[in-house]
Amino acid sequence: MPGFIDTHRHLWQTAMRNIAADWTLSQYLVGVLGALAPVYRPEDVYAGNLLGALEALDHGITTILDWSHCAVMTPEHTDAAITALEHTGMRAVYAYGNAAPIWFDPASSADWSDLRRLRRERPSDDGLVTLAAALRGPDFGTVDVAVEDWRVARELGLPITVHIGVAGFADRPVAALAERGLLGPDTTYVHCSRLHDDELAMIAGSGGTASVATEVEMHMGHGYPPTGRLVAAGVRPSLSIDVCTGIGGDMFTAMRTTLAMQRALDNDRVIQTGKAPTSLDLTARDVLGFATIEGARALGLADRTGSITPGKAADLLLLRTDRLNMLPVNNPVAAVALAANSSNVDTVLVEGRVVKQDGELVGEAAAAVRRLAESSRDYLVEHTEGARLGGAWTPSADW
């Protein structure tokens, strides 16, 4: 099958896996962006990105968008993040976001000088690692700031990714962008949970794409995942993991959670009328498409990945169907979307190069990542005030 595509993940945080398992979004902002992120060294960004990207490959995710917004975004931090992606051999879009402190000051202007440097050094969009602009948007900044950010991204000819429609942060943010003429086919809107239906229609009308992080949205209080509403508006979403500080990093869980959540919402609407559901609208094939070709479209890579098509790159998975969880295969699409897990991922290829074989990652990066990740985790916890392992750290939600 084609490799999975994750259209939104903060890879730099991976070494702090599950630290935020019982946190709301506000607690995450305080604990991760406010407390942990300022302590990060370039080697910590490298370790997080290396671990997160290799984990993705291990799960059969061959392409990822790295939404990078660590607190200390020096050129050294940025280069460390990109170098880690290159060392894994995966296909990646490095989405440069501003340093974390700016997220706590909505009126502050962004500094795009390092993104300009990256664009000068990487003018081509044909490599395995390409660039994008990760913008705050009106959920976390003013509309005037958004106008300038969109201008810079489009001046540099970069695709845009933005968190938007998150509960409690802005009212009608897409409508605000539309009023300024900022909507376009170059933008992926992440979450969209609290957007109004007419705003989803605005995204569809502009040719924009969407990324749904179902599991995180349910856990952390973003609002109900908008999968069905997006489809009704004419936007077929892609899927993303978002943060491994809270959840696992595999696309099998993302597909199952997305399908189950939307079916629960659809079924409940029927049940509330006193009837029993007689059909299911969203299908296993739909979510498999969200995890593959729709991800490629969202990242502007549908001409080279996302499906098994002559002329595209060989970004492929070979799944073991002889394991008991898939045997016998009576519906191949449903077997992948609803029964398979990462233990079935036998072989992974990116652009024809084997990165996982016989159930094991190959290469020097895979051999080194455990030591690097644990060393980074130990440093970050030791140097972050209040940080604790084992579930004992609960940050304030007041930011």
Phi, psi and omega in degrees: 000164175292151177296149176289158180228121179257117189264012180185105176211138178267084189295328186300341184269000195297326181294344176264037184309131173066008178298332184252027186302328183244028181254148168281174177300318180296319177294323176298316181299318180290313187285316184271304182286324184275321186256308184287314190303320181296344182274344187298131170263166176305322181292335177286322175297317178300312182297316179297315179294319180297312180298313183295320181289319178293321175301315180301314178299319180300327179274000180092012175272112184264343179226138181217146168259118180268105182274096195256111181216053178294161184294321183251097184255066173282166174304328179293320177295316181298313181296325178296320179297314182291320179300320178299316178300317180295324181291339179276337181080012180272164173277129186215147169251116179271109182262107184283122176242161182289157180303150189305320184304331183295338181289343180263005181223086189303331183273354184288144179275149181277152174253109184257016185297322181286328174295322176298320178298313180301320181293323176296320183281338182230067183288340183274145176251023186254355184279178176293326178248118179241177187248154171212169177251124178260106188258150179292316183073176186287354172289328186235005178209173179282163178293325178297319176297319180299319179303314180292319180297315178298322180299315181296314181301317182285329174299323180275355178069037184250143171295156186242140172228137187214135170286135183201151178072036179265134187305130173088002186249332179197153176251123178057054182292325179293322176299322178295320177293321180297321179297332178266005178071031187262346181293147179187170182288354181271004189243133172253126183260117187264131179087284177065015190298321186252016176288148176283158182302323180292333177288322175298323176295325177297318177299314180299316182294333180274352184083010180288166180238171184224154176231123181252129177247072194308310187295314178296319181300323179285319183292317196257357173092031177285337190117167181299137175305135189266024188309305183295322179293324176297313180299318179297329180278350180101016178244113175272112190283162166260174181243152177213159179271321180081275186225127174275004169293343179241317190235178175283172190245027184251151183279340177298314178296320180299318179295312182297317181295318180297315181292316181294318181297314182291322177295323177299317179295314181296315181295322182294326178299323178288316182300324181294344176271000180088012181244172175256141177300140181244355178202163178240127184280306182279135187244169175299322178296323178302308185289330174296322175295320177301323185277354183232271189293325179291328173296318178298318179295319180298326181269003181071026185241017185293344178279350184231348182204178176100345177206162176269097188221133177307132180099342177274164177293152179275075172262099195224154170241143167246119183256137176281118179260005179268357176285154188297333183288347179241352186269134350277156181276107180257339178213097187304319181295313179293328178300320179286312188285332190234345183243327187288159170217184188294341177293343178276348182282100183274313187222139178229132176237140173238119184051040176084355180262131182286124177247346174216134182216139181053037176081006182230138173295148179244158174107164183293325181299318180296326181289331186265344195292326183298313180297316181296317183293316181291322177296317178296315178303315181298318180296315184295317180294319181295327186258005178253119182299128177086349184291137179218150174264173175080012178086010184271356183256119176232102182292162172293153176264006184267109178227000000 
